[in-house]
């Protein structure tokens, strides 16, 4: 046999033998969590294993004697490693499903779900320990009788986690993701507060929206060169805080979030989230003075839209409408697609009886987040102020359909949808705008229709003009308040 062919056979045979060995080593080290990798990586793993088997088959067909024997063994080893992985995954899956309770949460209790990181025994054991830790943390603050904690199957992403939460009637879920190196990031997602009574005032609705969100932190991080146990020091207190917030115990929630804040070495993004959660809890406890300090701490860590929204909410609580509007506008500078910021701007306009501008802002929020419940409740309130009863009723009914686990909001808007028809409100006086000259568009001037995701900056860039020129030509008071479908006159000297 020529030397070149022999070298090729050696390389192919080595490939055929190394493939199953690496696969089995991965299964021994990481267990079936290896199979919970993202789909792209999983496909690459088994494509590589298939190529390994193909290499062994090629050598077996081209050679005889000892070469064929070794190559055949390599092919069988590839098949055996796949069979071993399938058998182990099936066993772990059956054991996991046998331990999981998929019945709906008990009515009247806050539901907390703990999703295992995978189906391996180590993942299931960690999830069981986490359930016990959460129950103990809630017991220490006398919330254990109001909460039901259970373990469920793994959640691969935020959408699946929220879907599992809604399907089981839960309110908080702890889940995790893993990167290519197998490092876990823990997430605590809250679907929002569920107080038995929700006032449909704008500030209360803004705070209700702020109780929704996800806290994320890696498995371990450094505290003066040491590993800090994320589960006990950060994840469990945040979960307990979200539970306290969910059942209307804001002071207790603030105390739990403060526990997580005190962990040294907490990454900036995670620390910002905790400051924001504590700020919201303090606002719910009627302490905007203390809440402002939390939101200022967020901005010291870096630009953060949620922090600016929190400041806006604090100013809203203090009835400082203009300061609140400025804070919400700062949030839009950080995140131009933030629906909560548009809700805040709408709330300040509604407070000043600029209902038309409030409706524009609320509709923009709905366009950005059509599945959020709170923007529809705010929209219904605005329609009530102008006595548009059909529109208000429709907005409340839509909100009710999206409220999900937020039972307090669901009850409030369902009641309001009926009462607004039975007892129609009287239109309130709205702010009278100062007379301004409105430029009349001429037939030769082209128009631009605002699309989803557009901002004044992006429109100006697309049209080759400036924000100032667009504002001047279209007589726009607030550049942040443009809505989908709105027509803008393109400056005469510009082309489109």
Secondary structure, DSSP 4 states (H G I P E B T S, - for coil): --HHHHHHHHHHHHHHHHHHHHHHHHHHHHGGGGGGS-HHHHHHHHHHHHHHHHHHHHHHHH--HHHHHHHHHHHHHHHHHHHHHHHHHHHHHHHHHHH---SPPPTTSEEEEEE-S-SSHHHHHHHHHHHHHHHHHHHHTT-GGGEEEEEE----SHHHHHHHHHHTT-SEEEEEEE-TT--EEEEEEE-----S-----HHHHHHHHHT-EEEEEESEEEETTEEEEHIIIIIHHHHHHHHHHHTT-HHHHHHHHHHHHT-TT--HHHHHHHHHHHHHHHHHTT-HHHHHHHHHHHHHHS--HHHHHHHHHHHHHTT-HHHHHHHHHHHHHH-TT-HHHHHHHHHHHHHTT-HHHHHHHHHHHHHH-TT-SHHHHHHHHHHHHTT-HHHHHHHHHHHHHHHTT-HHHHHHHHHHHHHHHHTPPPPPPPP-PPP-PPPPPPTTS-EEE--TT--HHHHHHHHTS-HHHHHHHHT-S-TT---TT-EEEPPTT---
